[in-house]
Amino acid sequence: MRGTSSLTSLFCAAALFAATSLFAGGASAYKRTETEPPPGSKYAKKPLYWGKCTVPFVMNEKGSASAGATESLRATSTGMLEWNTVGCSPFNFVDDGLTSSNEVGFDPEAEKNINIILFRERHCLDVAPEDDSCWLDLSCNNAYDCWAEYDASGKPVPASAGKVIAVTIGTYDLVTGELFDSDMEMNGSGFTFSTVDGPVCGAPPTSSPPNCVSTDIATVVVHEGGHMLGLDHVTDTTAVMYPTSKPGAVVRQLGADDEAGLCAIYSESTCSDDSGCGGCGASGSPMPTLSFLLLGAIAWRISAARRSTARARSSSNS
């Protein structure tokens, strides 16, 4: 499974939908992801944002089986921390270290939720029984520490037909758009991850870890990190939030559109360590008690088609 990467936005089982808004002028512009309340709802669409300018993340200690734990965890952290290099924004992702947890999702009753990044090395169809109730509530990934992929009708997709490289799942307040949790799953059951700079793999790598670029971890993570902070796809091919990438692509540094989007949401005037985000470029409101929150969930997926002979960026949809 190699080829053009496609990043497709969709909501999880809550039957809600994601939308995007275009900001700034010119041929290229950053986009923010918005909530889209159910039809007939009294709530208006709101752009997603964190209510604080420092957002911690943790990584499952196992890392990637194909790329090796040490190098894969280093590449994952590097991809996330690339968003901290922009001078016009005080926003920071903070590497909070490692965890043995392998569960994603938000628990409103928990004292503390973690934003976790992990690699799923087994496919759920190989380990979860067909009659397990986890297929009904889409929880097999947590129950069996496995990768689950579903088609448009909600049916599980077998590994041989799977195309999704990674998925980032965010939970937010449906009323304000404030994010409370965001987790990232990487599909180690279907893709060979790598961390080297080059050359591009001409065939499926035989060494472990790969000594060529197969599916570059930092490239995937920096893109998904943009989704985690509230950005969506753009038309600027130099941006990490551009929705497509060829096999073997290494795109680890932010483009001008990426920086503009980050600074518009989390600017010096709206976001500080003392005051929090204050709405982060959106109209803010006091945070409600968790027991009364109306929560929405969104999942951004990055997919791959067949390998093309071209090595430049191509199109995809996340």
Stockholm file with secondary structure:
# STOCKHOLM 1.0

chainA/1-318         MRGTSSLTSLFCAAALFAATSLFAGGASAYKRTETEPPPGSKYAKKPLYWGKCTVPFVMNEKGSASAGATESLRATSTGMLEWNTVGCSPFNFVDDGLTSSNEVGFDPEAEKNINIILFRERHCLDVAPEDDSCWLDLSCNNAYDCWAEYDASGKPVPASAGKVIAVTIGTYDLVTGELFDSDMEMNGSGFTFSTVDGPVCGAPPTSSPPNCVSTDIATVVVHEGGHMLGLDHVTDTTAVMYPTSKPGAVVRQLGADDEAGLCAIYSESTCSDDSGCGGCGASGSPMPTLSFLLLGAIAWRISAARRSTARARSSSNS
#=GR chainA/1-318 SS CCSCEEEEEEECTTCCCCEEEECSSSSCCCEEEECCCCTTCSCCCCBCEESSSEEEEEEETTCBTTTBHHHHHHHHHHHHHGGGCCTTCCCEEEEEEEECCCCCSCCTTSSCCCCEEEEECSBHHHHSCTTCGGGTTTCHHHHHTCBCCBCTTSCBCCGGGCCEEEEEEEEEETTTCEEEEEEEEEETTTCCEECCCCCBCSSSCCSSSCSSBSEEHHHHHHHHHHHHTTBCCCSCTTSTTSSCCCTTCCCCSCCHHHHHHHHHHSCTTTCBTTTBCTTTTSCCCCCCCGGGCCEEEEEEEEEECSCCSCCSCCCCCC
#=GC SS_cons         CCSCEEEEEEECTTCCCCEEEECSSSSCCCEEEECCCCTTCSCCCCBCEESSSEEEEEEETTCBTTTBHHHHHHHHHHHHHGGGCCTTCCCEEEEEEEECCCCCSCCTTSSCCCCEEEEECSBHHHHSCTTCGGGTTTCHHHHHTCBCCBCTTSCBCCGGGCCEEEEEEEEEETTTCEEEEEEEEEETTTCCEECCCCCBCSSSCCSSSCSSBSEEHHHHHHHHHHHHTTBCCCSCTTSTTSSCCCTTCCCCSCCHHHHHHHHHHSCTTTCBTTTBCTTTTSCCCCCCCGGGCCEEEEEEEEEECSCCSCCSCCCCCC
//
